Amino acid sequence: MKNKRSILLVATTLFTIFSTTCFGGNAIPDANFKKYLLGNFDANEDGKLSKYETLSVSAIYCSNQDIKTLSGIEQFTNLEKLDCSSNQLVSIDVSLNKLLDDLTCHSNKLTALNVRSNGALKHLDCRNNELKALDVSSNKALKRLDCRYNGLTSLDVSSSRALLSLWCGDNALTTLDATGCTALKELMCNDNDLTSLDVTGCKALIWISCFNNKLASINVSSNSNLEDLVCNNNVLTSLNLNQNAKIEIVVCSHNKLTSLNTSQNLLLDELDCSNNQLTMLDISRNSALKQLICSPMLDKQGINLLYKLVVKKGSLLKGVYPKRSDKFVPAQTKIL
């Protein structure tokens, strides 16, 4: 009897291990996730995944599958890419997926996301969730981060020296220090509550979108490669573009600018400086300029402030020549 019990115990243990490895029992509790896995990785079509089949998986693309939990994902230890976007997930545990370099989990219901164990991670897209915090300090290899449309109140990217693209708009950030992001080329931090934005260390930066914040100033003097600056709807009182010789697009409308010097921006193609407090604008050196919007430019009484606009003779600037339009330049403005 004792031997029979021992044999039964061993058999039960082996069955449990086998069932777990092959996703029997509760190893993959979500029926939709299990259906996806068996439909894509069950090579011999025996209705279960062997250890070999599991370890052969390097990419899982299970978006839009109405999945509520990814429990069992930890068994895919060779997983490099995971796209589980547009599901019903409230949490994800990828702590054992050490090789993961691409995680796309946007449009779920995540309230927390732990990627501290994922040192190989290069791309993280976690937008459209319910995250209040995000720690990427351990992700030294991270190149692209999209965490828009969450509830983040802070974001530390000081260790993200490999980061090329940072999209963190539509959160609740009050400050953003990107000085450690020396490789950064794209920064989108619009629609936050930013009162401070530091990009002084980002010498590779090409594009900044920081509109709809509370910025009283922004220093772009060290961003000599900057081509696009969209900083409208802030409270800027000054904007120095003297060191931005490569800039092509400037949108700085709806601020409190009283002066704007574009004499060093010879490649400037589009300029929207409307709804500021400018009384004079000299664009005579901006021969590449094709689009200018400097209307309206009104004081508190609704009276036009911009009394003089200096343009290059023979300019084909839209809204100025060959046809004047109040949409672009106030009717009362004297064009020289």
Contacts in CASP RR format, 6 or more apart in sequence:
PFRMAT RR
TARGET T0000
AUTHOR 0000-0000-0000
METHOD contacts of the structure
MODEL  1
MKNKRSILLVATTLFTIFSTTCFGGNAIPDANFKKYLLGNFDANEDGKLS
KYETLSVSAIYCSNQDIKTLSGIEQFTNLEKLDCSSNQLVSIDVSLNKLL
DDLTCHSNKLTALNVRSNGALKHLDCRNNELKALDVSSNKALKRLDCRYN
GLTSLDVSSSRALLSLWCGDNALTTLDATGCTALKELMCNDNDLTSLDVT
GCKALIWISCFNNKLASINVSSNSNLEDLVCNNNVLTSLNLNQNAKIEIV
VCSHNKLTSLNTSQNLLLDELDCSNNQLTMLDISRNSALKQLICSPMLDK
QGINLLYKLVVKKGSLLKGVYPKRSDKFVPAQTKIL
19 25 0 8 1.000
19 27 0 8 1.000
20 27 0 8 1.000
21 27 0 8 1.000
21 49 0 8 1.000
21 50 0 8 1.000
21 51 0 8 1.000
21 54 0 8 1.000
21 75 0 8 1.000
22 48 0 8 1.000
22 49 0 8 1.000
22 50 0 8 1.000
23 34 0 8 1.000
23 37 0 8 1.000
23 38 0 8 1.000
23 48 0 8 1.000
23 49 0 8 1.000
23 72 0 8 1.000
24 48 0 8 1.000
27 71 0 8 1.000
27 72 0 8 1.000
27 75 0 8 1.000
28 34 0 8 1.000
28 37 0 8 1.000
28 71 0 8 1.000
28 72 0 8 1.000
29 69 0 8 1.000
29 71 0 8 1.000
30 67 0 8 1.000
30 68 0 8 1.000
30 69 0 8 1.000
30 70 0 8 1.000
30 71 0 8 1.000
32 65 0 8 1.000
32 66 0 8 1.000
32 67 0 8 1.000
32 68 0 8 1.000
33 62 0 8 1.000
33 65 0 8 1.000
33 67 0 8 1.000
33 69 0 8 1.000
33 70 0 8 1.000
35 65 0 8 1.000
36 62 0 8 1.000
36 65 0 8 1.000
36 67 0 8 1.000
37 49 0 8 1.000
37 60 0 8 1.000
38 47 0 8 1.000
38 48 0 8 1.000
38 49 0 8 1.000
41 49 0 8 1.000
41 53 0 8 1.000
41 54 0 8 1.000
41 56 0 8 1.000
41 57 0 8 1.000
42 48 0 8 1.000
42 49 0 8 1.000
42 53 0 8 1.000
43 53 0 8 1.000
43 56 0 8 1.000
44 50 0 8 1.000
44 53 0 8 1.000
54 75 0 8 1.000
54 76 0 8 1.000
55 76 0 8 1.000
55 77 0 8 1.000
55 78 0 8 1.000
56 78 0 8 1.000
57 76 0 8 1.000
57 78 0 8 1.000
57 79 0 8 1.000
58 78 0 8 1.000
58 79 0 8 1.000
58 80 0 8 1.000
58 81 0 8 1.000
58 99 0 8 1.000
59 79 0 8 1.000
59 80 0 8 1.000
59 81 0 8 1.000
59 82 0 8 1.000
60 73 0 8 1.000
60 76 0 8 1.000
60 79 0 8 1.000
60 81 0 8 1.000
60 82 0 8 1.000
60 83 0 8 1.000
60 84 0 8 1.000
61 81 0 8 1.000
61 83 0 8 1.000
62 83 0 8 1.000
62 84 0 8 1.000
62 87 0 8 1.000
63 83 0 8 1.000
63 84 0 8 1.000
63 85 0 8 1.000
63 86 0 8 1.000
63 87 0 8 1.000
63 104 0 8 1.000
64 85 0 8 1.000
64 86 0 8 1.000
64 87 0 8 1.000
65 87 0 8 1.000
66 87 0 8 1.000
66 88 0 8 1.000
67 84 0 8 1.000
67 87 0 8 1.000
67 88 0 8 1.000
67 89 0 8 1.000
68 87 0 8 1.000
68 88 0 8 1.000
68 89 0 8 1.000
68 90 0 8 1.000
69 89 0 8 1.000
69 91 0 8 1.000
70 84 0 8 1.000
70 89 0 8 1.000
70 92 0 8 1.000
70 93 0 8 1.000
71 93 0 8 1.000
73 79 0 8 1.000
73 82 0 8 1.000
73 92 0 8 1.000
73 93 0 8 1.000
73 94 0 8 1.000
73 97 0 8 1.000
74 93 0 8 1.000
74 94 0 8 1.000
74 95 0 8 1.000
74 96 0 8 1.000
74 97 0 8 1.000
76 97 0 8 1.000
77 96 0 8 1.000
77 97 0 8 1.000
77 98 0 8 1.000
77 99 0 8 1.000
78 99 0 8 1.000
79 97 0 8 1.000
79 99 0 8 1.000
79 100 0 8 1.000
80 99 0 8 1.000
80 100 0 8 1.000
80 101 0 8 1.000
80 102 0 8 1.000
80 120 0 8 1.000
81 100 0 8 1.000
81 101 0 8 1.000
81 102 0 8 1.000
82 94 0 8 1.000
82 97 0 8 1.000
82 100 0 8 1.000
82 102 0 8 1.000
82 103 0 8 1.000
82 104 0 8 1.000
82 105 0 8 1.000
83 102 0 8 1.000
83 104 0 8 1.000
83 105 0 8 1.000
84 92 0 8 1.000
84 104 0 8 1.000
84 105 0 8 1.000
84 108 0 8 1.000
85 104 0 8 1.000
85 105 0 8 1.000
85 106 0 8 1.000
85 107 0 8 1.000
85 108 0 8 1.000
85 125 0 8 1.000
86 106 0 8 1.000
86 107 0 8 1.000
86 108 0 8 1.000
87 107 0 8 1.000
87 108 0 8 1.000
88 108 0 8 1.000
88 109 0 8 1.000
89 105 0 8 1.000
89 108 0 8 1.000
89 109 0 8 1.000
89 110 0 8 1.000
90 108 0 8 1.000
90 109 0 8 1.000
90 110 0 8 1.000
90 111 0 8 1.000
91 110 0 8 1.000
91 111 0 8 1.000
91 112 0 8 1.000
92 105 0 8 1.000
92 110 0 8 1.000
92 113 0 8 1.000
93 114 0 8 1.000
94 100 0 8 1.000
94 103 0 8 1.000
94 114 0 8 1.000
94 115 0 8 1.000
94 117 0 8 1.000
94 118 0 8 1.000
95 114 0 8 1.000
95 116 0 8 1.000
95 117 0 8 1.000
95 118 0 8 1.000
96 117 0 8 1.000
97 118 0 8 1.000
98 117 0 8 1.000
98 118 0 8 1.000
98 119 0 8 1.000
98 120 0 8 1.000
99 120 0 8 1.000
100 118 0 8 1.000
100 120 0 8 1.000
100 121 0 8 1.000
101 120 0 8 1.000
101 121 0 8 1.000
101 122 0 8 1.000
101 123 0 8 1.000
101 141 0 8 1.000
102 121 0 8 1.000
102 122 0 8 1.000
102 123 0 8 1.000
103 115 0 8 1.000
103 118 0 8 1.000
103 121 0 8 1.000
103 123 0 8 1.000
103 124 0 8 1.000
103 125 0 8 1.000
103 126 0 8 1.000
104 123 0 8 1.000
104 125 0 8 1.000
105 113 0 8 1.000
105 125 0 8 1.000
105 126 0 8 1.000
105 129 0 8 1.000
106 125 0 8 1.000
106 126 0 8 1.000
106 127 0 8 1.000
106 128 0 8 1.000
106 129 0 8 1.000
106 146 0 8 1.000
107 127 0 8 1.000
107 128 0 8 1.000
107 129 0 8 1.000
108 128 0 8 1.000
108 129 0 8 1.000
109 129 0 8 1.000
109 130 0 8 1.000
110 126 0 8 1.000
110 129 0 8 1.000
110 130 0 8 1.000
110 131 0 8 1.000
111 129 0 8 1.000
111 130 0 8 1.000
111 131 0 8 1.000
111 132 0 8 1.000
112 131 0 8 1.000
112 132 0 8 1.000
112 133 0 8 1.000
113 126 0 8 1.000
113 129 0 8 1.000
113 131 0 8 1.000
113 134 0 8 1.000
114 135 0 8 1.000
115 121 0 8 1.000
115 124 0 8 1.000
115 135 0 8 1.000
115 136 0 8 1.000
115 138 0 8 1.000
115 139 0 8 1.000
116 135 0 8 1.000
116 137 0 8 1.000
116 138 0 8 1.000
116 139 0 8 1.000
117 138 0 8 1.000
118 138 0 8 1.000
118 139 0 8 1.000
119 138 0 8 1.000
119 139 0 8 1.000
119 140 0 8 1.000
119 141 0 8 1.000
120 141 0 8 1.000
121 139 0 8 1.000
121 141 0 8 1.000
121 142 0 8 1.000
122 141 0 8 1.000
122 142 0 8 1.000
122 143 0 8 1.000
122 144 0 8 1.000
122 162 0 8 1.000
123 142 0 8 1.000
123 143 0 8 1.000
123 144 0 8 1.000
124 136 0 8 1.000
124 139 0 8 1.000
124 142 0 8 1.000
124 144 0 8 1.000
124 145 0 8 1.000
124 146 0 8 1.000
124 147 0 8 1.000
125 144 0 8 1.000
125 146 0 8 1.000
126 134 0 8 1.000
126 146 0 8 1.000
126 147 0 8 1.000
126 150 0 8 1.000
127 146 0 8 1.000
127 147 0 8 1.000
127 148 0 8 1.000
127 149 0 8 1.000
127 150 0 8 1.000
127 167 0 8 1.000
128 148 0 8 1.000
128 149 0 8 1.000
128 150 0 8 1.000
129 149 0 8 1.000
129 150 0 8 1.000
130 150 0 8 1.000
130 151 0 8 1.000
131 147 0 8 1.000
131 150 0 8 1.000
131 151 0 8 1.000
131 152 0 8 1.000
132 150 0 8 1.000
132 151 0 8 1.000
132 152 0 8 1.000
132 153 0 8 1.000
133 152 0 8 1.000
133 153 0 8 1.000
133 154 0 8 1.000
134 147 0 8 1.000
134 150 0 8 1.000
134 152 0 8 1.000
134 155 0 8 1.000
135 156 0 8 1.000
136 142 0 8 1.000
136 145 0 8 1.000
136 155 0 8 1.000
136 156 0 8 1.000
136 157 0 8 1.000
136 159 0 8 1.000
136 160 0 8 1.000
137 156 0 8 1.000
137 158 0 8 1.000
137 159 0 8 1.000
138 159 0 8 1.000
139 160 0 8 1.000
140 159 0 8 1.000
140 160 0 8 1.000
140 161 0 8 1.000
140 162 0 8 1.000
141 162 0 8 1.000
142 160 0 8 1.000
142 162 0 8 1.000
142 163 0 8 1.000
143 162 0 8 1.000
143 163 0 8 1.000
143 164 0 8 1.000
143 165 0 8 1.000
144 163 0 8 1.000
144 164 0 8 1.000
144 165 0 8 1.000
145 157 0 8 1.000
145 160 0 8 1.000
145 163 0 8 1.000
145 165 0 8 1.000
145 166 0 8 1.000
145 167 0 8 1.000
145 168 0 8 1.000
146 165 0 8 1.000
146 167 0 8 1.000
147 155 0 8 1.000
147 167 0 8 1.000
147 168 0 8 1.000
147 171 0 8 1.000
148 167 0 8 1.000
148 168 0 8 1.000
148 169 0 8 1.000
148 170 0 8 1.000
148 171 0 8 1.000
148 188 0 8 1.000
149 169 0 8 1.000
149 170 0 8 1.000
149 171 0 8 1.000
150 170 0 8 1.000
150 171 0 8 1.000
151 171 0 8 1.000
151 172 0 8 1.000
152 168 0 8 1.000
152 171 0 8 1.000
152 172 0 8 1.000
152 173 0 8 1.000
153 171 0 8 1.000
153 172 0 8 1.000
153 173 0 8 1.000
153 174 0 8 1.000
154 173 0 8 1.000
154 174 0 8 1.000
154 175 0 8 1.000
155 168 0 8 1.000
155 171 0 8 1.000
155 173 0 8 1.000
155 176 0 8 1.000
157 163 0 8 1.000
157 166 0 8 1.000
157 176 0 8 1.000
157 177 0 8 1.000
157 178 0 8 1.000
157 180 0 8 1.000
157 181 0 8 1.000
158 177 0 8 1.000
158 179 0 8 1.000
158 180 0 8 1.000
159 180 0 8 1.000
160 166 0 8 1.000
160 180 0 8 1.000
160 181 0 8 1.000
161 180 0 8 1.000
161 181 0 8 1.000
161 182 0 8 1.000
161 183 0 8 1.000
162 183 0 8 1.000
163 181 0 8 1.000
163 183 0 8 1.000
163 184 0 8 1.000
164 183 0 8 1.000
164 184 0 8 1.000
164 185 0 8 1.000
164 186 0 8 1.000
165 184 0 8 1.000
165 185 0 8 1.000
165 186 0 8 1.000
166 178 0 8 1.000
166 181 0 8 1.000
166 184 0 8 1.000
166 186 0 8 1.000
166 187 0 8 1.000
166 188 0 8 1.000
166 189 0 8 1.000
167 186 0 8 1.000
167 188 0 8 1.000
168 176 0 8 1.000
168 188 0 8 1.000
168 189 0 8 1.000
168 192 0 8 1.000
169 188 0 8 1.000
169 189 0 8 1.000
169 190 0 8 1.000
169 191 0 8 1.000
169 192 0 8 1.000
170 190 0 8 1.000
170 191 0 8 1.000
170 192 0 8 1.000
171 191 0 8 1.000
171 192 0 8 1.000
172 192 0 8 1.000
172 193 0 8 1.000
173 189 0 8 1.000
173 192 0 8 1.000
173 193 0 8 1.000
173 194 0 8 1.000
174 192 0 8 1.000
174 193 0 8 1.000
174 194 0 8 1.000
174 195 0 8 1.000
174 196 0 8 1.000
175 194 0 8 1.000
175 195 0 8 1.000
175 196 0 8 1.000
175 197 0 8 1.000
176 189 0 8 1.000
176 192 0 8 1.000
176 194 0 8 1.000
176 196 0 8 1.000
176 197 0 8 1.000
176 198 0 8 1.000
177 196 0 8 1.000
177 198 0 8 1.000
178 184 0 8 1.000
178 187 0 8 1.000
178 197 0 8 1.000
178 198 0 8 1.000
178 199 0 8 1.000
178 201 0 8 1.000
178 202 0 8 1.000
179 198 0 8 1.000
179 199 0 8 1.000
179 200 0 8 1.000
179 201 0 8 1.000
179 202 0 8 1.000
180 201 0 8 1.000
180 202 0 8 1.000
181 201 0 8 1.000
181 202 0 8 1.000
182 201 0 8 1.000
182 202 0 8 1.000
182 203 0 8 1.000
182 204 0 8 1.000
183 204 0 8 1.000
184 199 0 8 1.000
184 202 0 8 1.000
184 204 0 8 1.000
184 205 0 8 1.000
185 204 0 8 1.000
185 205 0 8 1.000
185 206 0 8 1.000
185 207 0 8 1.000
186 205 0 8 1.000
186 206 0 8 1.000
186 207 0 8 1.000
187 199 0 8 1.000
187 202 0 8 1.000
187 205 0 8 1.000
187 207 0 8 1.000
187 208 0 8 1.000
187 209 0 8 1.000
187 210 0 8 1.000
188 207 0 8 1.000
188 209 0 8 1.000
189 197 0 8 1.000
189 209 0 8 1.000
189 210 0 8 1.000
189 213 0 8 1.000
190 209 0 8 1.000
190 210 0 8 1.000
190 211 0 8 1.000
190 212 0 8 1.000
190 213 0 8 1.000
190 230 0 8 1.000
191 211 0 8 1.000
191 212 0 8 1.000
191 213 0 8 1.000
192 212 0 8 1.000
192 213 0 8 1.000
193 213 0 8 1.000
193 214 0 8 1.000
194 210 0 8 1.000
194 213 0 8 1.000
194 214 0 8 1.000
194 215 0 8 1.000
195 213 0 8 1.000
195 214 0 8 1.000
195 215 0 8 1.000
195 216 0 8 1.000
196 215 0 8 1.000
197 210 0 8 1.000
197 213 0 8 1.000
197 215 0 8 1.000
197 218 0 8 1.000
198 219 0 8 1.000
199 205 0 8 1.000
199 208 0 8 1.000
199 218 0 8 1.000
199 219 0 8 1.000
199 220 0 8 1.000
199 222 0 8 1.000
199 223 0 8 1.000
200 219 0 8 1.000
200 221 0 8 1.000
200 222 0 8 1.000
201 222 0 8 1.000
202 222 0 8 1.000
202 223 0 8 1.000
203 222 0 8 1.000
203 223 0 8 1.000
203 224 0 8 1.000
203 225 0 8 1.000
204 225 0 8 1.000
205 223 0 8 1.000
205 225 0 8 1.000
205 226 0 8 1.000
206 225 0 8 1.000
206 226 0 8 1.000
206 227 0 8 1.000
206 228 0 8 1.000
207 226 0 8 1.000
207 227 0 8 1.000
207 228 0 8 1.000
208 220 0 8 1.000
208 223 0 8 1.000
208 226 0 8 1.000
208 228 0 8 1.000
208 229 0 8 1.000
208 230 0 8 1.000
208 231 0 8 1.000
209 228 0 8 1.000
209 230 0 8 1.000
210 218 0 8 1.000
210 230 0 8 1.000
210 231 0 8 1.000
210 234 0 8 1.000
211 230 0 8 1.000
211 231 0 8 1.000
211 232 0 8 1.000
211 233 0 8 1.000
211 234 0 8 1.000
211 251 0 8 1.000
212 232 0 8 1.000
212 233 0 8 1.000
212 234 0 8 1.000
213 233 0 8 1.000
213 234 0 8 1.000
214 234 0 8 1.000
214 235 0 8 1.000
215 231 0 8 1.000
215 234 0 8 1.000
215 235 0 8 1.000
215 236 0 8 1.000
216 234 0 8 1.000
216 235 0 8 1.000
216 236 0 8 1.000
216 237 0 8 1.000
217 236 0 8 1.000
217 237 0 8 1.000
217 238 0 8 1.000
218 231 0 8 1.000
218 234 0 8 1.000
218 236 0 8 1.000
218 239 0 8 1.000
219 240 0 8 1.000
220 226 0 8 1.000
220 229 0 8 1.000
220 240 0 8 1.000
220 241 0 8 1.000
220 243 0 8 1.000
220 244 0 8 1.000
221 240 0 8 1.000
221 242 0 8 1.000
221 243 0 8 1.000
222 243 0 8 1.000
223 243 0 8 1.000
223 244 0 8 1.000
224 243 0 8 1.000
224 244 0 8 1.000
224 245 0 8 1.000
224 246 0 8 1.000
225 246 0 8 1.000
226 244 0 8 1.000
226 246 0 8 1.000
226 247 0 8 1.000
227 246 0 8 1.000
227 247 0 8 1.000
227 248 0 8 1.000
227 249 0 8 1.000
228 247 0 8 1.000
228 248 0 8 1.000
228 249 0 8 1.000
229 241 0 8 1.000
229 244 0 8 1.000
229 247 0 8 1.000
229 249 0 8 1.000
229 250 0 8 1.000
229 251 0 8 1.000
229 252 0 8 1.000
230 249 0 8 1.000
230 251 0 8 1.000
231 239 0 8 1.000
231 251 0 8 1.000
231 252 0 8 1.000
231 255 0 8 1.000
232 251 0 8 1.000
232 252 0 8 1.000
232 253 0 8 1.000
232 254 0 8 1.000
232 255 0 8 1.000
232 272 0 8 1.000
233 253 0 8 1.000
233 254 0 8 1.000
233 255 0 8 1.000
234 254 0 8 1.000
234 255 0 8 1.000
235 255 0 8 1.000
235 256 0 8 1.000
236 252 0 8 1.000
236 255 0 8 1.000
236 256 0 8 1.000
236 257 0 8 1.000
237 255 0 8 1.000
237 256 0 8 1.000
237 257 0 8 1.000
237 258 0 8 1.000
238 257 0 8 1.000
238 258 0 8 1.000
238 259 0 8 1.000
239 252 0 8 1.000
239 255 0 8 1.000
239 257 0 8 1.000
239 260 0 8 1.000
240 261 0 8 1.000
241 247 0 8 1.000
241 250 0 8 1.000
241 260 0 8 1.000
241 261 0 8 1.000
241 262 0 8 1.000
241 264 0 8 1.000
241 265 0 8 1.000
242 261 0 8 1.000
242 264 0 8 1.000
243 264 0 8 1.000
244 264 0 8 1.000
244 265 0 8 1.000
245 264 0 8 1.000
245 265 0 8 1.000
245 266 0 8 1.000
245 267 0 8 1.000
246 267 0 8 1.000
247 265 0 8 1.000
247 267 0 8 1.000
247 268 0 8 1.000
248 267 0 8 1.000
248 268 0 8 1.000
248 269 0 8 1.000
248 270 0 8 1.000
248 288 0 8 1.000
249 268 0 8 1.000
249 269 0 8 1.000
249 270 0 8 1.000
249 271 0 8 1.000
250 262 0 8 1.000
250 265 0 8 1.000
250 268 0 8 1.000
250 270 0 8 1.000
250 271 0 8 1.000
250 272 0 8 1.000
250 273 0 8 1.000
251 270 0 8 1.000
251 271 0 8 1.000
251 272 0 8 1.000
252 260 0 8 1.000
252 272 0 8 1.000
252 273 0 8 1.000
252 276 0 8 1.000
253 272 0 8 1.000
253 273 0 8 1.000
253 274 0 8 1.000
253 275 0 8 1.000
253 276 0 8 1.000
253 293 0 8 1.000
254 274 0 8 1.000
254 275 0 8 1.000
254 276 0 8 1.000
255 275 0 8 1.000
255 276 0 8 1.000
256 276 0 8 1.000
256 277 0 8 1.000
257 273 0 8 1.000
257 276 0 8 1.000
257 277 0 8 1.000
257 278 0 8 1.000
258 276 0 8 1.000
258 277 0 8 1.000
258 278 0 8 1.000
258 279 0 8 1.000
259 278 0 8 1.000
259 280 0 8 1.000
260 273 0 8 1.000
260 276 0 8 1.000
260 278 0 8 1.000
260 281 0 8 1.000
261 282 0 8 1.000
262 268 0 8 1.000
262 271 0 8 1.000
262 282 0 8 1.000
262 283 0 8 1.000
262 285 0 8 1.000
262 286 0 8 1.000
263 282 0 8 1.000
263 285 0 8 1.000
265 286 0 8 1.000
266 285 0 8 1.000
266 286 0 8 1.000
266 287 0 8 1.000
266 288 0 8 1.000
267 288 0 8 1.000
268 286 0 8 1.000
268 288 0 8 1.000
268 289 0 8 1.000
269 288 0 8 1.000
269 289 0 8 1.000
269 290 0 8 1.000
269 291 0 8 1.000
270 289 0 8 1.000
270 290 0 8 1.000
270 291 0 8 1.000
270 292 0 8 1.000
271 283 0 8 1.000
271 286 0 8 1.000
271 289 0 8 1.000
271 291 0 8 1.000
271 292 0 8 1.000
271 293 0 8 1.000
271 294 0 8 1.000
272 291 0 8 1.000
272 292 0 8 1.000
272 293 0 8 1.000
272 294 0 8 1.000
273 281 0 8 1.000
273 293 0 8 1.000
273 294 0 8 1.000
274 293 0 8 1.000
274 294 0 8 1.000
274 295 0 8 1.000
274 296 0 8 1.000
274 297 0 8 1.000
275 296 0 8 1.000
275 297 0 8 1.000
275 298 0 8 1.000
276 297 0 8 1.000
277 297 0 8 1.000
277 299 0 8 1.000
277 305 0 8 1.000
278 294 0 8 1.000
278 297 0 8 1.000
278 305 0 8 1.000
278 306 0 8 1.000
279 305 0 8 1.000
279 306 0 8 1.000
279 307 0 8 1.000
279 308 0 8 1.000
280 306 0 8 1.000
280 307 0 8 1.000
280 308 0 8 1.000
280 309 0 8 1.000
280 310 0 8 1.000
281 294 0 8 1.000
281 306 0 8 1.000
281 308 0 8 1.000
281 309 0 8 1.000
281 310 0 8 1.000
282 310 0 8 1.000
283 289 0 8 1.000
283 292 0 8 1.000
283 309 0 8 1.000
283 310 0 8 1.000
283 311 0 8 1.000
283 312 0 8 1.000
283 317 0 8 1.000
284 310 0 8 1.000
284 311 0 8 1.000
284 312 0 8 1.000
285 312 0 8 1.000
286 312 0 8 1.000
287 312 0 8 1.000
287 315 0 8 1.000
289 315 0 8 1.000
289 317 0 8 1.000
290 316 0 8 1.000
290 317 0 8 1.000
290 318 0 8 1.000
291 317 0 8 1.000
291 318 0 8 1.000
292 317 0 8 1.000
292 318 0 8 1.000
292 319 0 8 1.000
292 320 0 8 1.000
292 328 0 8 1.000
292 329 0 8 1.000
293 327 0 8 1.000
293 328 0 8 1.000
294 306 0 8 1.000
294 309 0 8 1.000
294 328 0 8 1.000
294 329 0 8 1.000
294 330 0 8 1.000
294 333 0 8 1.000
295 306 0 8 1.000
295 326 0 8 1.000
295 327 0 8 1.000
295 328 0 8 1.000
295 329 0 8 1.000
295 330 0 8 1.000
295 333 0 8 1.000
296 304 0 8 1.000
296 330 0 8 1.000
297 304 0 8 1.000
297 305 0 8 1.000
297 306 0 8 1.000
297 330 0 8 1.000
297 333 0 8 1.000
298 304 0 8 1.000
298 305 0 8 1.000
299 305 0 8 1.000
304 330 0 8 1.000
304 331 0 8 1.000
304 332 0 8 1.000
304 333 0 8 1.000
306 329 0 8 1.000
306 330 0 8 1.000
306 333 0 8 1.000
307 332 0 8 1.000
307 333 0 8 1.000
307 334 0 8 1.000
308 333 0 8 1.000
308 334 0 8 1.000
308 336 0 8 1.000
309 320 0 8 1.000
309 329 0 8 1.000
309 333 0 8 1.000
309 334 0 8 1.000
309 335 0 8 1.000
309 336 0 8 1.000
310 336 0 8 1.000
311 317 0 8 1.000
311 320 0 8 1.000
311 321 0 8 1.000
311 335 0 8 1.000
311 336 0 8 1.000
314 321 0 8 1.000
315 321 0 8 1.000
316 322 0 8 1.000
318 328 0 8 1.000
319 325 0 8 1.000
319 327 0 8 1.000
319 328 0 8 1.000
319 329 0 8 1.000
320 328 0 8 1.000
320 329 0 8 1.000
320 335 0 8 1.000
324 331 0 8 1.000
324 335 0 8 1.000
329 335 0 8 1.000
END
